Amino acid sequence: MTPTLLAAGAPALPHTASNGQLLLAVLLSIGAIVLLITRFKLHPFLALTLGSGLLAAVAGAPFDKLLASFSTGFGSTVASVGLLIGLGAMLGKLLADSGGANTIADTVLARTGPKLLPWAMALIAAVLGLPLFFEVGVVLLVPIVLLVARRGNAPLIGIGIPALAGLSVLHGLVPPHPGPLVAVDALHADLGVTLALGLLIAVPTLIVAGPLFGRLAQRWVGPLALPEETGPAGTAPADTAPVDAAGKGERTPKFAAVLATILLPVVLMLGKALADVVIDDPKATVQRLFDFIGSPLIALLAATLLAMLTLGRAAGFDKGRISETVGSALGPIAGIVFIVGAGGGFKQTLIDVGVGQAVSEWSGKWHVSALLLGWLIAVLIRLATGSATVATITAAGIVGPLAAGMSTSHAALLVLAIGAGSLFLSHVNDAGFWLVKEYFGMSVGQTLKSWSVMETIISVVAIALILPLSLII
């Protein structure tokens, strides 16, 4: 649970501003963040930090209290979420460098006929998407997509859209990706329950936005010329098949070992959630054991250590190469950790100036569903900034107090609603838009008709499933 300023020994920001003043503070601060990111191309970490200062200033909070509020939110978020992002990056790097991703792809494709290729690509992307960040997953999957399209003489979009949908759905809805992790932390939701419900929502969402929409996108976009076997801007894609230390040729991990390693943290966290429901006795030894091994930190740590053997050693890496691979995973995610931390500081400032309490009052008067409100806020921020992570962080901070009286399952669904909203309509202000455009050699119009529509379908289908599910559980 994220500690408050009182828990940290610092006084909370005074809640003296009127609701109108708080609304103005929120609008100006979010507007400033959007403007700084989109117009002035300022890094989101700096934009969120400056936005927090503007929020507190307009709300009438003393600046010395602002520093304590922002620092507390930043520190607690990095402590809880940053460790998990780091471990997830290590696991993903081992999967990529060892050739484990190719092992999964080759095994599935070898058992798939031409008509089932889109479904196979969606499955491959979903499995690889569990431990990989979206951008890393795209870099790994695009060469596989191009290879499958060539071998099977299949339309590039018909194969590519299911693969992209698999990565995007997992990125927005399923921990341990940064967005869902931040929302779980901000809303004090149960990670195991969120993971279970996220997978439940993700499967039908992926089917609709992936293989089914892929057929329609194929007709809208038309045939695409297969690019040469290069990455964006003509750069050669990284070879993910390793060569052993002795230089005697390729060695790749076994399929069963790769799959077991990827699914280990998911199984451990789901096991904890199941034990909490079935045993429901915090003092019972069995439940305490599941609570320990199913905690996100232990589950990801266990998977990372296992990956050093099942992926690294199996690929012929010596101890030095494994250490180098794991260490190199941390550099690229430093920016993500700082963005998430600054988002935590902004979230804590929102809470301490009283924005969350005001939103609770407004939603009660307007009778707006908290799930729908969280989705709409995330949609608006996503459209404005292009960043799914910024949308998730900000929306979670605004609607966080609404989760205080929710059941465990409804708090988890609020996390998923915000995650779904954060994926809505990726367009020209989103780096992912240009990444997909360049890799697939499409025009801006073709990218809008395929990738952007696919993201919107994911967002709409997910919230359409979440809302009725909230009436049942």
N, C-alpha and C positions, 0 to 999 in steps of 0.2 A: 504494500500500500504506500502511495506517495505521501511522505510526511508533510504536515502543514507547518506554517511558520511557528505556531505555538509549540508544536512538538520539537522544533529545532531551537527553541529558546528565543525566538525573535517575535516581536509584536506584529500582528497581521495589519494589513493596510486598512485604514478606517473606512467603514461602509457608510459614508455620510452623503454621497452623491445621490441625486434623484435618479429615477429610472430613465428619464429623458436624457440626462447628462451622461449616464452610463451607455445608453444606446448611441449617442453621438461619439463617445469615446471609442466604442467598438467599431463603428463604421469608419471613423477617421483612421484608426490604427490598422484595420484590415486594408483599407484603401491605400494607406501609405506602404504597407508591405507589398501589395499587388503592384503599385507604381514603381517601387524600388526594384522589384524583381524583373518586371516586364519592360519598363521604359528605360531604366538606368542600368539594367543588367547587373545589379548588385547581388552578391552571393546571398542565398536565403538565410544563412546564419546571421549575417549582419542585418539583413532586412528584418528578421524576427526580433533581433535585439533592439534595434531602433524603434520598431513598432511597439514593443513592450514599454519603452520609455514614453512614447507618445500616448499610449493608452492610460498610463498612470497619471501623466500630466493633465490630460483633459478631464480625467475622473477626479482630479483634485487631491491625489495622493502625494505625500511628502517623498522627495527623491531618495532620502536615506532609507526609508522603508521599501521603496521600489527595488533598491539594490539587494536588500535581504530577500525579498520575495522572488526576484528573478534568479538569484544564486541558489536558493533552496530548490526551486523547480528544475533548474538546470542540473544541479548535482544529483538529485534523487532520480531524475529520468535517466541520466547517463549511467548511474549505478545499477539501475534495474534493467534497462533496455540495452545499454551499450555493450555490456558483457555478452548478452545473447546475440547481438548483431555480430560481434567479433567471432564468437564460436561458429555461428552460421557461415560466416565468410571463410573461415578455415576449412570447414567441411566441404563447402562448395569448391574451394580451390583444389583440394585433394581430389575431388570428383572430376574436375576438369583436367588437371595435369596428369592424372594417372591413366586417362583413357576410359574411365568408368562410364562417362556419358556415351561414348561410342559403343561400349559393351551393351548398354541398355537398348540403344537405338538399333544396333545390328541384330540383336536377339529378337526384338519385337517385329522388325521389318521382315526378317527371314521367315516368319510364320504368318505373314499377312498377304492376302491376295490384293489385286489392283483395286477392287471396289471398296475394300476396307482401309485403304491407305490413309484417308483423312481421319478416320477414327483411330488408327494406329498412331498418327502424328499427335493427335490430341492426348492420347494416353502417355506417349513418350514425354511430351512437354509437361504434363501434370506431374509425372513421377520426378522428372528432373527439376521441376519448379518448386518442389518441397524445400530443398536446401539452398537453391540458387537465387540470387538477386535477379531481377528482371533483365537488366542490361547484360549480365553475364550469361543468362539463359539464352538471350537472343544471339549473342556471339557464338555460343556453342551449337545452337540449333540450326542456324541459317545454312551452314555447309551441309548438314544432314538433309534439310529440306531441298536444297538444290540437287543433291545426289539422288534423292528419292524421285524427284521430278524427272531427272534425266533417265534413270534406270527404268522407271515405270511409265515413261512418256505421259506423265500426268500434268494437268494445269498447275502452274506455280501457285496461284492464289488459292486454288482448291485444296492444296496441301499446306500452304503457308498460314492461312487464317486459322485452321484448327490448332496449329502449333502455337501461334501467338496467343490465341484464346486460352490455351492451357496454362501458359506462363502468366498471363494477366490475371486470370481468375484466382490463381494461387497467390499471386502478389498482393491482391487487394483484400482477400477474404480469409486467408489461412496463416496463422502463426507458424514458424517464427519469422515471417517477413516483417520489416520495420514498421510499416503502417499499422497492421493489426496488433503488434506488440505494444506500440505506443498507446493505442486506444484501450487495450486491455489494462495497461498500467493506469491511465488517466481515469478510467471508469471503475477501477477496482473490480474488474470482472474475473471470473475463474478461467484460467487459460485452457485447461483441459476441456471444459464445457464449450468454450469458444471454438476450440479446434474441432471438436466433434460436430457442432452445428455448422461450422464453416465448411467442413467436408460435405455435409448433407446438402447445403445450399449450392456448393461448388459443382457437384456432379451434374444436376439438370441444367444449371447455368452454362456449363461448358458444352453440353450437348447442343443447346440451342445456338449459342454464339460461335461455336466451333464448326463441327461437321455440317450442321444444317444451314447455318448462314453462309458457310464457305461456298456452297453450291450457288447461292444467290449472288454473292460477291464475285464469283467467277464469271457470271453473265454480265454483271454491271461493269466490271473492269475490262473484260475481254482478255484475249491471250497476251501474255507477257513474254518477251524474249528472255530466255534464261541468261543471266549474266555470266560472264566468265567466272571461273572458280576463284573469286577474290572477294574481299570484304568491301566495305563502303569506300568510295573514292579510290578504288583500284588497289587497295592494300590487300596483301595476301592474308587469308585467315590463319589463325594460330593452329598449328598441328597439335591435336590433343592426344595423339597416340605416342606414348613415351618410348624411348629406347633405353634399355637397361644399362647399368653402369659399365658393363664390359663391352658395350657396343655390339652385341651379338644379335640385334634385331628387336622387334617389338614384343613386349609382354603386356598384356592387359588383364585386369582383374576378372574373375568369374562373375557371371550374371547373378547367381544366387547371392554371392557375397556383397556385390554392389547394392542389390535391392534390399538386403537385410540391413545394411549400413544406413541407407537413406531412410528406411522406415522405422529404425530403432527409436529415434526421439518421438515420433508420432505414436508408436505403440506404448511407450512409457508414459507419455502425457495422457493418452486416452485411458490407460490402465488406472492412473490416479483418479481421473474423473469417474470411472466406473466404480472404483473402490469407495469413493465418497458417497455414491448413491446406494450401493448394495450394503456396505458395512455400516456407514453413517455413525461411527463411534470414534471420535478423535483420539481416545485413549487406547484403542485396540492396537496391538502390536502390528498386525497385518496392515491396517490402514496407515499407521505411522510410517511403515516401510514403503508403501506405495506413494505416500505423500513426499517422501524423500527422493526416491528414484524417479518419480514422475514430475518433480519440479523442473521447470524449463532449464535452469542452469545445469543441473545434474544430467538431465536427458541429453542435452546438446554436448555437454562435456564428454559423456560416455560415447556418444556417436563419433565425436571428433577423434578421441583416443582409439576407438575401434577402426576408424577410417585409416589411421596411420598404418595399421596392419593389413586390413582387407583391401585397401586401395594402394597406399604408398608402397608397402613391402611387396605386395603382389605384382606391382608394376616394375619391380626391380630397383626401386629407390633405396639408396643407403641412408643411414641416419642423418648425414649432413644434408642430403637432398630433401628429405622429409621436413627437417627443421627449416630449411630455406623456403620450401613451398608454403608451410604454415605461416612463417613470418611474413612472407610477401603478400599474404591475404589481407593484412591489417592496414597497409598504406592506402589502398584505394577506398577503404570505407571510412577513413578519418573524416571526410567531408560529411558523410551521412550521419555519423555519430554527433558531430557538432550541430548539424541542422536539427536533429532529433532533440539534443540537449537544449538548444535555443527555443525550440518549440515547447519543451517542458517549462522553461522559464516564462514564456508567453502565456502558457496555460495557467501557471500558478498565479501570475499577475491578474489574469482574467478572474480567477476565483477570488483572490484576496481583495480586489476592489469591489466585489459584489455582483459581477456580471452574471455569474451562474445563478445566484439567488433571484436576480431580476428575470432571467430567462424562465426559471421555474414558475414565477408568478405570471408571466405573460402566457406561457403555454397552458397554465391552468385556466386563465380567463378565456383564451381562444379555443380551448379544448382541442389542441393540436397534439397528435400522437408524438411522443418523444422519438420514436423510431423514424417517423416521417420527417420530423423537424431536423434530426441529426443528418439524415440523408440529403435534405434540401440545402442545408448549410454547407455540407461537404461538396455538393454539386456546384454551388455558386462560387466557392473558393477555388475549386478545380478549374472551372471555366475561366476564372480571372487570372490565376497564377500558372496553370498548366502542371502544377506539381501535386501528385497524389499524396505524397508525404505531408506537405504543408497543409493540404485540405484536411487530412485525417487529424493532424495535431490540433489545428485550430478548431475544427468542429467538435472534437472530443473535449477541448477545454471549455467551450461555450455551453455544451449540454451536459457536462460532467455531473453537476448536482442533481440532474433528473434521474441519474442511476442510483442515487442513495437509497431510495425506498423500493427498488426493483428486486424481483427474485433473481436467483443466479442465472436462470435461462434467459430472462428478459434483458439483463445487463449484457449477456453475451450477444444477444440479437441486436442490441444497440451498437455494439462494436462492429458487427457485420453490416448494419445499415450505413454507418459512417464509411466503412471500407468500400461498400458498393457505390456510394455517392462520389467517393474520391476517384473513381474510374470513369466518370461520365465524360463523353465527348472529348477525347484527346484531339487537340488541333495544333495550329502552328506555334503556339507558345509552349509546347511540350517537347522536351528533348527526345522522348520516345517516338514521337511522330516522325521526326527527321531521321532517326535511326532506322526505322522500318522503311521509310521512303527510299533511303539510299541503298540499303541492303537488297531490296527487291526491285530496284530500278524503276520505280513508279513516278508518275507526275504528282503534283500536289493534289489535283482533282481525283486521281485514282486512289491516292492514299486516304483522302477524305471519304470516298465511297466504300472503302474496304476497312482499313484499320480504325478510322474514327467511328464509323457506324458500328463496328464490332464492339468497341469499348462502350458505346452507348447501350447496346443490347445487353452486355454483361451487367451494367449498372441497373437497368430497368428490370430485367428478368430477376436479378437477385433481390431487389426490394419488393418485387411482386410476389416472391416466395417467402420473404421474411415476414411481411405484414400478416398474412393469414396464419403462418406458423406461430406467431405470437399469440394468436387467439386459442391455440390448441395446447401449448405447453406452458 
